[in-house]
Amino acid sequence: MNIQLFDNFEELKRQREQWDHVAGAFPFHRWAWLGTWFEHLSGPGTPAVLVAIEDGQWTGIAPFWIDDSLSMNRKLRFWGDGKACSDYSSLITNPEKMKPFTLAVVDWLNNETSAGGKLEHIDLIELDGMAVNDQSNDLLTEAFKASGFATHMTELEGCWVTNLPSSWEELNASLSKSMRRKTKKAIKRITCDSCTITSTKDNDLESLWPAFVDLHQKRREMLGDEGCFADPAFDSFLKNASLQLIQEGRAELVVICCDEQPLASMLLFNDGCTSYMYQSGADQTRMKLEPGYQIAIVAILKAIEAGCQHFDFMRGDEPYKSRWKTERVPMMNIRFVPRNLRSRIKHNVWLTGKTIKNYLRTSK
């Protein structure tokens, strides 16, 4: 298996068709998501994408980039991390080629992060948003350990996934009695004359985007957070990525209005099997209407109608997610430290600092 390094964004952009052929249906691996992320949110970083090429065709992608924001600690990271908070990050290939591709990537990195290698200046490989139950990530971790890389894992907030039956009635019947009271009220509200449901199935993204952003920001501000849309680069990234995925039939923005005023919104992505709730928002001045339940039901109904088998509330351990008969999928941040002395010293300094911070926090 031939591994080739791509370190020029424009060259990668020209290979979008090859990229998407390997990525398949999963929206957070496709160029519309990752390529748009790199254009808007990679900062001073440079691509370091490793591609498996067989008979002139791409068969695997390791979507790495070099984070140069800290000159004393250069990192190799996954495209899509940071503020975009992409979940289920991993090497990209089909299941049959996952093991040989993973071993080839780790072998390449083992050689090229050593003295004289193409990435000898890399101090750390830090991969965020990796699912604990993902076999490909288990293979990656095992291969790094076998090659002598030091490993440090930190658990992040989890994703919450519910299995969808063929009808809403069947799902609703499986919920607790208190939840069924909530869903009954919500359905009554979304079917009343004062309620309208609009989405990008029938409207252009431009007309719905301001309401979505406003509702999301209001919710974050209520929680004491400035909200991700305070960063114009994030707004531009998500809007452009969503537009492309909507055009590919892999995204939908939904807005509920009550009395002609936006009440709740949700941005959804899908791969044909699972509907993913990426972001939502609600009018904090009308929480008595329980807009969260309304928009969740609308989204789940759409997923069932589309024949999806799962609905994924994605990362975040908010209590409401467990009420939907969900299972938690832990997400991890994993640090792989090259074998060279420089990298090990920097990693040990980081570990010491982390230990001191934890001690000070727990001793208060």
Backbone torsions as a table, in degrees:
resi	resn	phi	psi	omega
1	MET	NA	122.0	-178.0
2	ASN	-88.5	123.3	177.5
3	ILE	-103.6	126.8	-179.6
4	GLN	-120.7	137.0	177.7
5	LEU	-90.0	127.3	174.3
6	PHE	-110.5	115.1	-179.2
7	ASP	-119.5	17.2	178.8
8	ASN	-123.1	118.7	-175.0
9	PHE	-62.8	-41.9	-177.3
10	GLU	-64.1	-36.0	177.0
11	GLU	-66.0	-40.4	176.5
12	LEU	-64.4	-40.1	-179.9
13	LYS	-60.0	-35.9	178.6
14	ARG	-69.7	-18.0	-179.2
15	GLN	-99.9	23.2	-175.9
16	ARG	-55.8	-40.1	-178.7
17	GLU	-62.9	-42.5	177.9
18	GLN	-64.9	-42.9	179.7
19	TRP	-57.0	-51.2	-175.9
20	ASP	-68.6	-28.5	176.4
21	HIS	-63.3	-40.6	178.0
22	VAL	-73.3	-40.6	-175.5
23	ALA	-66.6	-31.6	-179.1
24	GLY	69.7	-145.8	-170.6
25	ALA	-85.4	-17.2	-174.5
26	PHE	-66.0	115.6	-170.7
27	PRO	-62.8	-31.5	-175.2
28	PHE	-82.9	2.2	172.3
29	HIS	-108.1	-11.9	-174.8
30	ARG	-77.5	160.6	-177.6
31	TRP	-61.4	-35.7	-179.7
32	ALA	-54.9	-35.2	179.6
33	TRP	-87.5	-57.7	-172.3
34	LEU	-72.7	-41.9	178.8
35	GLY	-64.6	-40.3	178.5
36	THR	-68.3	-37.3	175.5
37	TRP	-58.7	-46.2	-176.8
38	PHE	-62.9	-40.2	-179.9
39	GLU	-60.9	-35.9	-170.8
40	HIS	-105.5	-27.2	-168.0
41	LEU	-127.5	4.5	-177.7
42	SER	-82.9	-5.1	176.0
43	GLY	58.7	-131.0	-178.5
44	PRO	-83.3	10.5	-175.2
45	GLY	-73.4	163.6	177.6
46	THR	-128.0	148.2	179.3
47	PRO	-66.0	147.1	171.0
48	ALA	-146.0	55.9	-174.1
49	VAL	-81.8	127.9	177.5
50	LEU	-100.8	126.9	-175.3
51	VAL	-123.6	131.6	172.2
52	ALA	-86.6	127.7	-178.4
53	ILE	-124.0	125.3	179.0
54	GLU	-131.3	122.8	-178.5
55	ASP	53.8	38.7	176.9
56	GLY	80.6	0.0	-178.1
57	GLN	-113.4	141.3	174.8
58	TRP	-70.5	133.5	177.2
59	THR	-125.6	-8.6	178.4
60	GLY	-160.0	147.3	180.0
61	ILE	-133.8	127.6	168.6
62	ALA	-107.2	98.3	-171.1
63	PRO	-79.8	71.6	-179.0
64	PHE	-93.9	155.9	169.6
65	TRP	-142.4	155.4	-179.6
66	ILE	-97.6	118.0	178.5
67	ASP	-89.4	108.5	-179.3
68	ASP	-99.8	14.2	-175.2
69	SER	-66.4	-26.3	176.5
70	LEU	-117.4	101.7	-173.8
71	SER	-63.0	-24.1	-179.8
72	MET	-86.0	-4.7	-177.9
73	ASN	-151.8	75.4	-177.5
74	ARG	-75.3	131.3	-174.4
75	LYS	-117.2	149.3	167.8
76	LEU	-102.4	123.7	-174.1
77	ARG	-132.5	168.1	175.3
78	PHE	-80.4	141.5	167.5
79	TRP	-59.0	142.8	174.9
80	GLY	93.9	1.8	-177.7
81	ASP	-87.9	-167.8	-179.5
82	GLY	73.1	-136.5	-173.3
83	LYS	-61.1	-29.9	179.4
84	ALA	-68.8	-25.3	173.2
85	CYS	54.8	48.0	179.1
86	SER	-67.6	134.1	178.9
87	ASP	-102.7	161.9	-180.0
88	TYR	60.8	37.7	176.5
89	SER	-68.6	142.6	-179.4
90	SER	-171.4	174.8	166.9
91	LEU	-65.6	151.7	-173.5
92	ILE	-115.0	114.2	175.2
93	THR	-168.4	178.3	178.2
94	ASN	-86.3	160.4	-173.7
95	PRO	-56.2	-35.5	-177.6
96	GLU	-66.6	-29.7	-177.0
97	LYS	-101.0	0.0	-174.0
98	MET	-60.4	-47.1	-176.7
99	LYS	-65.6	-52.3	179.5
100	PRO	-63.9	-33.6	178.5
101	PHE	-67.6	-44.4	179.4
102	THR	-60.3	-46.6	-179.9
103	LEU	-62.9	-37.7	179.8
104	ALA	-68.1	-39.5	178.9
105	VAL	-64.7	-47.2	-178.8
106	VAL	-65.1	-40.1	177.5
107	ASP	-61.9	-42.6	178.8
108	TRP	-61.8	-46.4	-178.9
109	LEU	-66.7	-36.6	178.3
110	ASN	-60.2	-40.5	179.5
111	ASN	-75.2	-44.5	-169.4
112	GLU	-85.3	-10.1	172.2
113	THR	-93.9	0.2	176.5
114	SER	-84.7	170.0	-179.6
115	ALA	-56.0	130.4	-179.4
116	GLY	86.6	-4.3	-179.6
117	GLY	-82.1	167.1	-178.4
118	LYS	-64.2	-25.9	-179.5
119	LEU	-121.1	37.0	-176.9
120	GLU	-64.8	-19.6	-178.8
121	HIS	-83.2	-3.4	-179.7
122	ILE	-75.0	127.7	179.8
123	ASP	-96.0	-23.0	-171.2
124	LEU	-158.1	140.8	169.8
125	ILE	-108.1	109.0	-176.6
126	GLU	-117.3	113.7	-173.8
127	LEU	-114.9	125.1	-172.3
128	ASP	-112.5	150.0	174.7
129	GLY	76.3	30.2	179.3
130	MET	-91.1	131.2	-178.6
131	ALA	-79.3	136.0	-178.3
132	VAL	-62.1	-37.8	-175.1
133	ASN	-90.9	15.1	-179.1
134	ASP	-88.7	116.6	-176.9
135	GLN	-59.7	-35.8	-179.0
136	SER	-64.1	-37.4	178.6
137	ASN	-73.0	-31.8	173.5
138	ASP	-62.9	-43.1	177.8
139	LEU	-61.2	-42.2	-179.0
140	LEU	-63.2	-45.6	-179.7
141	THR	-63.2	-45.4	179.5
142	GLU	-61.9	-40.4	-178.8
143	ALA	-67.6	-40.3	177.1
144	PHE	-63.5	-44.8	179.7
145	LYS	-60.9	-42.9	-179.6
146	ALA	-64.0	-25.8	179.9
147	SER	-88.8	2.3	175.5
148	GLY	94.1	6.9	176.7
149	PHE	-74.5	137.6	170.8
150	ALA	-74.2	148.4	-174.6
151	THR	-130.9	137.4	175.8
152	HIS	-138.3	124.3	-176.8
153	MET	-112.3	137.9	174.9
154	THR	-127.6	125.2	179.5
155	GLU	-78.0	135.3	177.7
156	LEU	-102.4	-176.5	171.4
157	GLU	-62.9	152.4	-174.4
158	GLY	-94.8	166.1	168.1
159	CYS	-93.6	152.5	-175.8
160	TRP	-125.2	118.3	-171.0
161	VAL	-122.1	132.7	174.3
162	THR	-115.7	141.7	175.7
163	ASN	-81.4	134.9	-176.3
164	LEU	-100.7	127.7	171.1
165	PRO	-77.5	-171.3	-177.1
166	SER	-83.5	-8.4	-179.3
167	SER	-144.8	154.6	176.2
168	TRP	-62.9	-39.6	-177.1
169	GLU	-58.4	-40.7	-179.8
170	GLU	-67.6	-42.3	177.8
171	LEU	-64.7	-45.9	-177.6
172	ASN	-61.3	-37.6	-179.6
173	ALA	-65.5	-23.7	-178.5
174	SER	-83.9	-10.4	-177.4
175	LEU	-80.9	164.0	178.8
176	SER	-67.1	163.2	-179.3
177	LYS	-61.3	-41.1	179.8
178	SER	-66.5	-35.9	177.6
179	MET	-68.6	-37.7	179.3
180	ARG	-64.4	-32.5	175.1
181	ARG	-65.1	-40.4	178.0
182	LYS	-64.1	-46.8	-177.3
183	THR	-67.8	-33.1	177.7
184	LYS	-62.7	-45.4	178.0
185	LYS	-64.0	-42.1	-177.6
186	ALA	-63.9	-42.8	179.7
187	ILE	-65.1	-38.6	177.1
188	LYS	-61.7	-38.1	-178.8
189	ARG	-71.6	-41.5	-176.6
190	ILE	-77.2	-10.8	178.1
191	THR	-104.5	2.9	180.0
192	CYS	-80.8	165.5	-174.7
193	ASP	-66.1	-26.7	-177.2
194	SER	-80.9	-5.2	-176.7
195	CYS	-105.2	135.0	172.9
196	THR	-129.2	142.9	179.9
197	ILE	-118.7	119.9	179.3
198	THR	-122.0	153.0	178.0
199	SER	-152.2	173.9	179.0
200	THR	-73.8	0.2	170.7
201	LYS	-68.5	-30.4	-176.5
202	ASP	-121.2	-11.4	-176.9
203	ASN	-130.8	157.8	178.1
204	ASP	-78.5	153.6	-177.5
205	LEU	-59.6	-37.5	-176.3
206	GLU	-57.6	-37.3	-176.0
207	SER	-75.8	-24.9	-177.1
208	LEU	-99.6	-20.1	-173.4
209	TRP	-59.5	-45.6	-178.0
210	PRO	-58.0	-40.7	179.7
211	ALA	-66.2	-40.7	178.4
212	PHE	-60.7	-49.0	-178.7
213	VAL	-63.1	-45.1	-178.0
214	ASP	-61.0	-44.6	-178.7
215	LEU	-67.6	-38.7	179.1
216	HIS	-66.7	-44.8	-178.9
217	GLN	-63.9	-39.7	-179.7
218	LYS	-62.4	-38.7	178.9
219	ARG	-66.3	-44.9	-179.1
220	ARG	-65.9	-39.2	-179.6
221	GLU	-64.9	-34.8	177.0
222	MET	-63.7	-31.4	179.7
223	LEU	-85.3	3.3	179.1
224	GLY	82.5	21.1	-178.1
225	ASP	-115.6	139.1	-179.2
226	GLU	-68.5	-19.2	178.5
227	GLY	85.6	143.9	-174.4
228	CYS	-66.4	-25.6	-178.2
229	PHE	-76.9	-3.7	171.9
230	ALA	-66.9	-19.3	176.3
231	ASP	-94.4	110.7	-178.8
232	PRO	-57.8	-30.8	-179.8
233	ALA	-66.1	-37.9	177.9
234	PHE	-67.6	-44.2	178.0
235	ASP	-56.2	-46.6	-179.3
236	SER	-64.6	-41.9	178.3
237	PHE	-59.6	-54.9	-172.6
238	LEU	-66.1	-38.4	179.8
239	LYS	-64.3	-45.2	-179.1
240	ASN	-69.2	-41.6	178.4
241	ALA	-64.1	-43.1	-179.9
242	SER	-63.1	-42.3	-179.7
243	LEU	-59.7	-45.1	-180.0
244	GLN	-64.4	-42.2	-178.9
245	LEU	-71.5	-31.5	173.2
246	ILE	-62.2	-43.8	178.7
247	GLN	-64.1	-28.2	177.2
248	GLU	-85.7	-1.7	-179.1
249	GLY	77.3	23.1	-176.0
250	ARG	-119.0	15.2	179.5
251	ALA	-153.9	156.0	177.0
252	GLU	-155.4	134.7	173.4
253	LEU	-106.1	127.7	-176.7
254	VAL	-119.2	135.7	177.3
255	VAL	-130.3	129.9	173.7
256	ILE	-101.8	130.3	174.9
257	CYS	-113.7	140.7	175.0
258	CYS	-123.9	126.0	-175.4
259	ASP	54.4	39.9	175.2
260	GLU	69.3	12.5	178.0
261	GLN	-117.9	134.6	-179.9
262	PRO	-56.3	131.0	-178.2
263	LEU	-112.2	-41.9	-177.9
264	ALA	-154.1	155.2	-179.6
265	SER	-147.9	159.6	178.6
266	MET	-155.0	135.2	175.7
267	LEU	-103.1	120.2	-174.4
268	LEU	-116.4	144.0	171.6
269	PHE	-124.5	159.2	-179.1
270	ASN	-150.8	154.6	175.2
271	ASP	-120.9	15.1	-179.3
272	GLY	92.6	-23.9	178.8
273	CYS	-110.3	-36.6	-176.8
274	THR	-128.8	138.9	171.5
275	SER	-100.8	127.9	-175.0
276	TYR	-110.0	125.1	175.8
277	MET	-88.5	102.9	-176.4
278	TYR	-81.7	-49.3	-179.9
279	GLN	-148.0	152.5	176.9
280	SER	-142.1	170.5	178.0
281	GLY	-155.8	158.3	-179.6
282	ALA	-151.0	151.7	178.2
283	ASP	-74.8	109.7	-175.5
284	GLN	-70.1	-12.8	178.8
285	THR	-87.0	-6.8	-178.7
286	ARG	-128.5	41.0	-177.6
287	MET	-69.0	-17.0	176.2
288	LYS	-62.2	-23.0	178.0
289	LEU	-81.7	-2.4	-179.9
290	GLU	49.8	60.0	-176.1
291	PRO	-62.4	-28.1	179.9
292	GLY	-60.7	-41.7	178.2
293	TYR	-67.4	-38.1	-179.5
294	GLN	-62.0	-49.8	-175.6
295	ILE	-70.9	-33.0	177.7
296	ALA	-64.5	-42.3	179.7
297	ILE	-65.1	-43.9	178.1
298	VAL	-58.6	-44.3	-179.1
299	ALA	-65.7	-42.6	-179.9
300	ILE	-67.1	-40.3	176.6
301	LEU	-60.1	-41.1	177.6
302	LYS	-63.6	-40.4	180.0
303	ALA	-65.0	-43.3	178.4
304	ILE	-63.4	-44.4	179.1
305	GLU	-60.4	-34.1	-179.5
306	ALA	-81.0	-3.6	178.7
307	GLY	83.5	17.0	178.6
308	CYS	-69.6	148.0	179.7
309	GLN	-94.8	-17.9	-177.1
310	HIS	-141.1	152.6	169.6
311	PHE	-123.9	126.3	-173.8
312	ASP	-114.3	115.6	177.7
313	PHE	-76.9	-7.3	176.1
314	MET	64.0	-168.0	-165.7
315	ARG	-68.9	140.2	179.9
316	GLY	133.4	127.1	-175.3
317	ASP	-97.9	38.3	176.9
318	GLU	-63.0	137.9	-174.3
319	PRO	-57.7	-32.1	-174.4
320	TYR	-62.5	-26.3	-174.7
321	LYS	-65.9	-34.5	-178.8
322	SER	-70.5	-15.1	-177.9
323	ARG	-76.9	-8.8	-176.9
324	TRP	-99.9	31.0	179.7
325	LYS	56.2	46.5	-176.2
326	THR	-97.7	162.6	169.3
327	GLU	-116.4	139.2	-178.5
328	ARG	-84.9	130.4	174.9
329	VAL	-109.4	108.5	-178.9
330	PRO	-64.4	139.7	173.6
331	MET	-107.0	146.8	-175.1
332	MET	-126.7	149.7	163.8
333	ASN	-107.6	123.8	-176.6
334	ILE	-122.7	129.6	178.7
335	ARG	-106.9	124.3	175.3
336	PHE	-111.9	122.5	-173.5
337	VAL	-107.1	120.6	177.6
338	PRO	-56.0	163.7	-172.0
339	ARG	-77.6	-13.2	-174.8
340	ASN	-68.3	153.9	-174.1
341	LEU	-61.9	-40.9	-178.8
342	ARG	-56.7	-47.5	-178.1
343	SER	-66.3	-38.9	-179.0
344	ARG	-67.1	-39.1	178.6
345	ILE	-63.4	-45.6	179.7
346	LYS	-63.0	-37.7	178.9
347	HIS	-66.7	-40.9	179.5
348	ASN	-66.0	-36.6	175.5
349	VAL	-62.7	-43.0	178.9
350	TRP	-62.5	-43.7	179.7
351	LEU	-62.0	-41.5	178.9
352	THR	-62.3	-44.9	177.9
353	GLY	-61.3	-40.2	-179.6
354	LYS	-65.9	-39.8	179.3
355	THR	-64.4	-42.8	179.6
356	ILE	-64.3	-42.8	179.1
357	LYS	-62.1	-43.4	179.9
358	ASN	-63.9	-39.0	179.4
359	TYR	-64.8	-45.3	-179.1
360	LEU	-64.9	-37.0	-179.6
361	ARG	-68.1	-42.0	-176.1
362	THR	-80.6	-18.1	-177.6
363	SER	-89.1	-5.4	-179.7
364	LYS	-71.4	NA	NA
